[in-house]
Amino acid sequence: MGLAKLVLAEAFKPRKNILIDKNPFVIGRGADCDLILDRSGISKLHARITFDGDQYLFEDLGSKNGAYINGNRTESVNLQEGDLISLSGTDLIFNKIKQNDWTADMETNIKKFRFALQSTKAMNSHQVLDPILSEIMDGVMRLSQAERGFLLIEGENGELQMARSVNVNPEGLKQEGSNLSLSAVEKAIQTQTSVAISDAQQDTFFGDQTSVQILKLKTLVSVPILMNGNVIGIIYADSNRREQEFTQLDVDVLESLAENAAIAIQNVRLNQQIWNLIQQATDVLSQLDQKAHLDDKLQESVRNTLDKLSSIKQKNSGDVV
C-alpha cells in the first residue's frame, strides 16, 4: 500500500506522526483500534481509513459526535493532501509520504540518536560543571537544529540563572517584551513537563505574546531538567522556520539529554560535597597533630565529619551511571 500518515496536533505538545500502516486503519477509543484516542467525545469505533490502491477513503463509523474534514461534517470522503480531520476536538492532518522523504527522515533520526549518545558520553567525561554545561548546550543545538537556544541552571541562591546561550542576549530575558517567549519556560517549570509548540503564532496561548510576534516564531520547545522531583534547569530552543518543526522524537531525544544532564550535574555536585568534606577532615586532622589529646568537642567534630564523608561517598556510588 502507499505510504501516508496522520499528524496529531495537541496543545503544548509536539506534533506526533502516526503511520497509516494497516488497511483498513481504525481510529477510536477502543483498545483494538489502530489509533487509540482515549478522550471524551471519541467513540469506541469512531472512524476508518481505507486504501484502495489509489485513494485513501475516510469514513465515519456512526460516531456519536461525528467527524469533520476541513471544518465540514463528513460521513465519507476521499482524503487529499493536508486535509484536517477533526474528531471531537482532536485534530489530525492527513499527509502522503514520499519514499525519498521517508528514507531521509530515517537517516536524520539515526543521526539524532548518535548525537544524543555522543553528548551523553561527553557530559559524563567531565568532573567539573563548566564543561558539562557547554556540552549540554552544544547537544541541544545539534539535536534541535534550532536558530536560538539557552540553558538555565539553578544557582546557589536556588534561582534559575542563564548558564549558556546561542544567539540570545542574556540581558534581554530580564526586560519586558523580551525577544524570546518565556511563557513556555514558565509553563515547563510549573508542570515539570516538556512544552512544544508547532506554530506559536497560531497557538491561542502563545500567539499574543510580544516575543512571538516580534520574532515571528514558528516552533519552540522547552524541556525541564529534573532532580529529585525539582526543576534544576531548563533547556530551551526555538526557530522561525516552519520546516524546523519539533517532532515527538525531537522532544524525546531532548528529554533523554535532560535526564543525562541531571545525572552529570548531580555527580559533579556530590563530588564537590565530598571534596569539601575531605578539606574539612584535613583541617581537623591538622589540628590533631598540634594537640596531645583531644577534647570532647574536637572528637565529636572528627566523628561527624567522617560520618558525613562516608554517607556521601555511598550515595555518590549509587547514583553514578
Summary of the structure (lengths in Angstrom):
residues: 321
radius of gyration: 26.2
end to end distance: 44.4
largest distance: 95.4
contacts: 981
relative contact order: 0.10
helix: 41%
strand: 26%
